[in-house]
């Protein structure tokens, strides 16, 4: 491109940019109808959020991480607790060698505690309620339909 062609092209771009800026400015400065619903709604949203964001809405500075020595001590304590737990779990007899004896001991402990009268009433009322639900759950008898000729 030669000098005059370049100047003409730059002038065209400049004129286009000025025209676009003028039209945008004209649209932005045009007063809107205050009674229109979208303008009122947008104005309400803008006014409600005019002070947002506030500094108190931003997260604070995070607390510094603990020192390596503190983490090492906590890790050692955790490992010791895990070892003690594994040792205690290994000492438990996980098989029930005599289930009848276990049941008898459990029944005697429960019988020694005794049940309050309210507990007995509750158990009886629950049984009555369960029976009423069973009755309601039964299917109704079939409907007899007249035969069609």
C-alpha positions in Angstrom: 0.0 0.0 0.0 1.1 3.5 -0.8 0.9 6.5 1.3 -2.4 7.9 0.0 -4.1 4.5 0.2 -2.9 4.0 3.7 -4.1 7.4 4.7 -7.5 6.7 3.2 -7.8 3.4 5.0 -6.8 4.9 8.3 -9.3 7.7 7.8 -12.1 5.2 7.0 -11.3 3.2 10.2 -11.2 6.4 12.2 -14.5 7.7 10.9 -16.1 4.3 11.6 -14.8 4.2 15.2 -16.0 7.8 15.8 -19.5 6.9 14.4 -19.7 3.8 16.6 -18.6 5.7 19.7 -21.2 8.4 19.0 -24.0 5.9 18.6 -23.1 4.2 21.8 -22.9 7.5 23.6 -26.3 8.5 22.2 -27.8 5.2 23.4 -26.3 5.5 26.8 -27.3 9.1 27.3 -30.9 8.5 26.1 -33.2 8.9 29.0 -35.3 5.7 29.4 -38.9 5.5 30.3 -38.9 5.6 34.1 -42.2 3.8 34.2 -41.1 0.8 32.2 -40.9 -2.4 34.2 -37.4 -3.6 33.0 -35.8 -0.2 33.7 -37.3 -0.1 37.2 -36.3 -3.7 37.8 -32.7 -3.1 36.6 -32.5 0.1 38.6 -33.7 -1.8 41.7 -31.1 -4.5 41.2 -28.3 -1.9 40.7 -29.3 0.0 43.8 -29.5 -3.1 45.9 -26.0 -4.2 44.9 -24.4 -0.7 44.6 -22.1 -1.4 47.7 -21.2 -4.9 46.7 -18.5 -6.3 47.0 -17.6 -5.2 50.5 -14.3 -6.0 52.2 -16.0 -8.1 54.8 -17.4 -10.4 52.1 -13.8 -11.4 51.1 -12.2 -14.4 52.9 -9.7 -13.5 55.6 -6.1 -14.4 55.6 -5.8 -18.1 56.3 -4.2 -19.2 59.5 -0.6 -20.2 59.2 0.2 -24.0 58.9 1.5 -25.6 62.0 5.3 -26.1 62.3 6.8 -29.3 61.0 7.7 -30.4 64.5 4.1 -30.0 65.7 2.9 -32.1 62.8 5.6 -34.8 63.6 4.5 -35.0 67.2 0.8 -35.3 66.2 1.7 -38.0 63.6 3.6 -40.0 66.2 0.7 -39.7 68.7 -1.7 -40.9 66.0 0.6 -43.9 65.1 0.8 -44.9 68.8 -3.0 -44.7 69.2 -3.4 -46.8 66.1 -1.0 -49.4 67.5 -2.8 -49.5 70.8 -6.2 -49.9 69.1 -4.9 -52.8 67.0 -3.4 -54.5 70.1 -6.8 -54.1 72.0 -8.8 -55.3 69.0 -6.5 -58.4 68.6 -7.1 -59.3 72.3 -10.9 -59.5 71.8 -12.4 -63.0 71.4 -14.5 -62.3 68.3 -16.2 -65.7 68.3 -19.1 -66.6 70.4 -18.3 -70.1 71.7 -21.5 -70.6 73.8 -24.4 -68.6 72.5 -26.9 -70.1 74.9 -24.7 -69.0 77.9 -24.4 -65.5 76.4 -28.2 -65.3 76.0 -28.8 -66.5 79.5 -26.4 -63.9 81.0 -28.0 -61.2 78.9 -31.5 -62.2 79.9 -30.5 -62.2 83.6 -29.0 -58.7 83.3 -32.2 -57.4 81.6 -34.4 -59.1 84.2 -32.4 -57.7 87.0 -32.9 -54.2 85.7 -36.7 -54.6 85.5 -39.0 -52.8 83.1 -41.1 -49.8 84.1 -44.9 -50.1 83.9 -44.9 -47.5 81.2 -42.5 -49.6 79.1 -44.9 -52.6 79.4 -47.8 -50.4 78.3 -45.8 -49.2 75.4 -44.9 -52.7 74.3 -48.6 -53.8 74.5 -49.8 -50.7 72.7 -47.2 -51.3 70.0 -48.4 -54.8 69.5 -52.0 -53.6 69.3 -51.0 -51.0 66.7 -49.0 -53.6 64.7 -52.0 -56.0 64.7 -54.3 -53.2 63.4 -51.8 -52.5 60.6 -51.8 -56.1 59.7 -55.6 -56.1 59.5 -55.6 -53.0 57.3 -53.0 -54.6 55.1 -55.2 -57.5 54.2 -56.6 -57.5 50.7 -60.4 -56.9 50.4 -62.6 -59.6 49.2 -63.0 -59.8 45.4 -65.9 -57.8 43.9 -68.5 -60.0 42.3 -69.3 -58.8 38.9 -72.5 -59.5 37.1 -72.2 -61.7 34.1 -72.7 -60.1 30.8 -75.1 -61.8 28.5 
